[in-house]
């Protein structure tokens, strides 16, 4: 490795095992792509030169994306698929940008490839079809593997040159890539709040459990407030029996929500992530004769 001072032009050569502590990235996206493709082609497959099959061979899908871990270190995130099936991914690999050390997370088999995920983000609904999803990467959010994009507006129709660089954040569960699950919001806080509602409605029971658990409580409504967030209606409900939480329910959670009033006895299922305001997954007002 050669380090060049941009001010003086002085060049210093280091061995890869002598990298100074202040350097956080040594491996380029191109180098990482080649390394992972070599590993995918030769690591687990047979070595026959004639009659070799695609079994146990893998390839990089899309371009490596630079992400930062919880420790603040840059890793290259690389999506891989099998040579036998290039329509879904077999896992995600994180390659340390400084050391080249790689970690493989193979638990997402069957998830669509990035090109199809971007198409889902693009066509989720009419209100965001004029925006372009960019910088696709996967993160663990509320314990759920999640695709994340930034939405931008091109300078001209049909032109991918960015105009206004940022229009909003997009989130999508990696294990349930469906247009109805796409979250779009102007801020991270609003996106996370909407995403909790999406997760609350998922029926999966094998989801990662990091800071995420579905709880149920019953009680008497002390106060209920309706509010509008980015054009969406939410109800904030406070129970006499649980003063530690404010239950936040989207309008589509239950047909009973517009009829809730103080004194009603209700049952609430919600996602507990350790916050005061929690998002409601299911809601039943026993005083309202509707099916929840």
C-alpha positions in Angstrom: 0.0 0.0 0.0 1.3 3.5 -1.0 0.0 6.6 0.8 0.5 9.9 -1.0 0.3 13.3 0.7 -1.9 15.4 -1.6 -0.2 18.6 -0.5 3.4 17.7 -1.0 3.3 14.6 -3.2 5.4 12.6 -0.8 4.7 8.9 -1.1 5.2 6.3 1.7 4.9 2.6 1.2 3.4 0.3 3.9 2.9 -3.4 4.1 -0.7 -4.4 4.5 0.2 -5.6 8.0 1.7 -2.2 8.8 -1.3 0.0 7.9 -1.3 3.2 10.1 -4.2 3.4 12.6 -5.6 6.6 10.9 -6.2 4.8 7.6 -9.8 3.4 7.6 -10.0 2.2 4.0 -7.5 0.2 2.0 -9.6 -1.9 -0.3 -11.5 -0.3 -3.2 -14.9 -1.4 -4.4 -13.4 -2.9 -7.6 -10.8 -4.9 -5.6 -13.5 -6.2 -3.2 -15.7 -7.2 -6.1 -12.9 -9.2 -7.6 -12.0 -10.9 -4.3 -15.6 -12.0 -3.6 -16.1 -13.3 -7.1 -12.8 -15.3 -6.8 -14.1 -16.7 -3.5 -17.5 -17.5 -5.0 -16.0 -19.2 -8.0 -13.4 -21.4 -6.3 -13.9 -21.6 -2.5 -16.6 -24.4 -2.3 -16.8 -25.8 -5.8 -14.9 -28.8 -7.3 -11.7 -28.2 -9.2 -12.5 -30.1 -12.3 -11.4 -28.3 -15.4 -13.7 -30.3 -17.7 -17.4 -30.8 -17.0 -17.4 -28.3 -14.1 -20.9 -27.3 -12.9 -22.3 -24.2 -11.3 -23.0 -26.1 -8.1 -21.7 -24.3 -4.9 -20.5 -21.3 -7.0 -21.5 -17.7 -6.3 -21.2 -14.3 -7.9 -21.5 -10.6 -6.9 -24.8 -9.0 -7.7 -24.7 -5.2 -8.3 -21.9 -3.0 -7.0 -20.4 -3.1 -3.5 -21.8 -0.4 -1.2 -19.9 1.4 1.5 -21.7 1.2 4.9 -20.6 2.0 8.4 -20.9 -0.4 11.3 -22.0 0.4 14.8 -18.4 0.9 15.7 -18.1 3.6 13.0 -15.8 1.5 10.7 -16.4 1.4 6.9 -17.3 -2.0 5.4 -18.1 -2.9 1.8 -21.5 -4.5 1.7 -21.6 -7.1 -1.1 -24.7 -9.0 -2.2 -24.1 -12.5 -3.6 -26.3 -14.9 -5.5 -25.8 -18.5 -6.8 -24.7 -19.1 -10.4 -27.6 -21.5 -10.5 -30.1 -18.8 -9.7 -29.5 -15.1 -10.4 -33.0 -14.0 -9.5 -32.5 -14.2 -5.8 -29.7 -13.6 -3.3 -28.0 -16.2 -1.2 -26.6 -13.8 1.3 -24.8 -10.6 2.1 -21.1 -10.3 2.8 -19.4 -7.5 4.7 -15.8 -6.9 3.8 -13.8 -4.7 6.2 -12.5 -1.7 4.1 -9.3 -1.6 6.1 -8.3 -5.3 6.6 -10.2 -7.1 3.8 -11.6 -9.5 6.4 -15.0 -10.8 5.2 -18.1 -12.0 7.1 -20.9 -13.9 5.3 -24.5 -13.6 6.4 -26.3 -16.4 4.4 -29.7 -16.4 6.1 -31.6 -14.4 3.4 -32.0 -17.0 0.7 -34.8 -16.3 -1.6 -34.7 -12.5 -1.3 -34.9 -10.8 -4.7 -31.7 -9.4 -6.2 -31.0 -5.6 -5.8 -32.3 -4.7 -9.3 -35.7 -6.1 -8.4 -35.7 -4.5 -5.0 -35.0 -1.1 -6.6 -37.9 -1.7 -9.0 -40.2 -2.3 -6.0 -39.0 0.9 -4.4 -39.5 2.8 -7.7 -43.1 1.6 -8.3 -44.5 1.2 -4.8 -47.0 4.1 -5.3 -47.8 7.0 -7.6 -46.6 9.6 -5.1 -43.0 8.5 -5.3 -42.8 7.3 -8.9 -41.1 10.5 -10.0 -38.3 10.0 -7.5 -35.4 7.7 -8.0 -34.2 5.2 -5.3 -30.5 5.3 -4.9 -27.7 4.0 -2.6 -29.4 0.7 -1.9 -28.0 -1.1 1.2 -29.2 -3.6 3.8 -29.3 -2.8 7.5 -30.7 -4.4 10.7 -33.5 -2.1 11.9 -35.6 -3.1 14.9 -34.1 -6.6 14.5 -35.3 -7.0 10.9 -33.0 -7.2 7.8 -34.1 -4.1 5.9 -33.4 -2.6 2.5 -32.7 1.2 2.7 -32.6 3.7 -0.1 -32.4 7.5 -0.5 -34.9 9.0 -2.9 -33.7 11.7 -5.3 -35.3 13.7 -8.1 -33.5 13.6 -11.5 -32.6 17.0 -13.0 -34.6 16.1 -16.1 -37.1 13.4 -17.0 -35.2 10.3 -18.1 -32.0 11.7 -16.8 -30.3 10.1 -13.8 -28.3 13.2 -13.0 -29.4 14.2 -9.5 -31.3 17.4 -9.3 -32.5 18.1 -5.7 -30.3 15.5 -4.0 -32.6 14.2 -1.4 -36.4 13.8 -1.3 -36.8 11.1 1.4 -35.9 7.8 2.9 -37.2 4.4 1.8 -37.4 1.3 3.9 -38.5 -2.2 3.0 -38.3 -5.6 4.9 -35.7 -7.7 3.1 -37.7 -10.9 3.7 -41.0 -9.5 2.4 -40.2 -7.4 -0.7 -43.6 -6.1 -1.7 -44.7 -2.7 -2.8 -47.3 -2.4 0.0 -44.5 -2.7 2.5 -42.4 0.2 1.2 -42.1 3.0 3.7 -41.4 6.6 2.4 -40.8 9.5 4.7 -38.9 12.8 4.7 -37.0 12.1 7.9 -35.4 9.1 9.6 -37.7 9.5 12.6 -40.9 9.5 10.5 -39.6 6.5 8.5 -38.8 4.5 11.6 -42.3 5.2 13.1 -44.0 4.0 9.9 -41.7 1.0 9.6 -42.7 -0.2 13.1 -46.3 -0.2 11.9 -45.3 -2.3 8.9 -43.4 -4.8 11.1 -46.3 -5.0 13.5 -48.5 -6.4 10.7 -46.1 -9.1 9.6 -47.0 -12.6 10.7 -43.4 -13.9 10.7 -42.5 -15.6 14.0 -38.9 -16.2 13.3 -37.8 -12.6 13.0 -34.6 -11.5 14.8 -35.4 -10.3 18.3 -33.0 -7.4 18.8 -34.9 -4.8 20.7 -38.2 -6.0 19.3 -41.0 -7.9 20.9 -44.8 -8.0 20.4 -46.7 -7.4 23.6 -50.4 -7.3 24.5 -52.1 -5.2 27.2 -55.7 -4.4 28.1 -57.2 -1.4 29.9 -59.5 1.6 30.0 -58.9 4.5 27.7 -57.9 7.6 29.7 -57.4 9.9 26.7 -57.3 9.6 22.9 -55.9 12.2 20.4 -56.0 12.2 16.6 -53.1 13.7 14.7 -52.0 13.9 11.1 -48.4 13.0 10.1 -47.4 13.7 6.5 -51.0 13.2 5.4 -51.5 10.0 7.4 -54.0 9.8 10.3 -52.7 8.3 13.6 -54.4 7.9 17.0 -52.5 8.4 20.3 -54.1 6.4 23.1 -53.3 6.6 26.8 -54.6 3.9 29.2 -55.3 4.3 32.9 -53.6 1.0 33.6 -50.4 1.8 31.6 -49.2 5.3 32.2 -45.7 4.4 30.9 -46.8 4.1 27.3 -48.6 6.1 24.6 -50.0 3.7 22.0 -49.8 5.0 18.5 -52.1 3.4 16.0 -52.3 4.1 12.3 -55.8 4.5 10.8 -55.7 1.3 8.9 -55.0 -0.8 12.0 -58.7 -1.1 12.9 -62.0 0.2 11.7 -62.8 0.9 15.4 -60.2 3.6 15.9 -62.3 6.6 14.9 -64.9 5.6 17.5 -62.6 5.2 20.5 -63.5 7.5 23.4 -62.3 7.8 27.1 -63.8 5.1 29.3 -63.7 2.4 26.6 -62.1 -1.0 27.5 -59.6 -1.9 24.8 -57.0 -4.6 24.0 -53.8 -3.6 22.3 -51.0 -5.5 20.7 -47.9 -3.4 20.1 -44.2 -3.6 19.3 -42.1 -2.8 22.4 -38.7 -1.3 21.5 -38.1 0.4 24.8 -39.7 3.7 23.9 -42.5 5.7 25.5 -44.5 5.9 22.2 -45.1 2.4 20.9 -46.7 1.4 17.6 -49.9 -0.6 17.6 -50.1 -3.9 15.6 -53.7 -4.9 16.5 -56.5 -3.0 18.3 -59.9 -4.1 19.7 -62.3 -1.8 21.4 -64.7 -3.9 23.4 -67.3 -1.1 23.5 -67.6 -1.0 19.7 -69.5 -3.8 18.0 -67.2 -4.2 15.0 -64.8 -6.9 14.1 -61.3 -5.6 14.9 
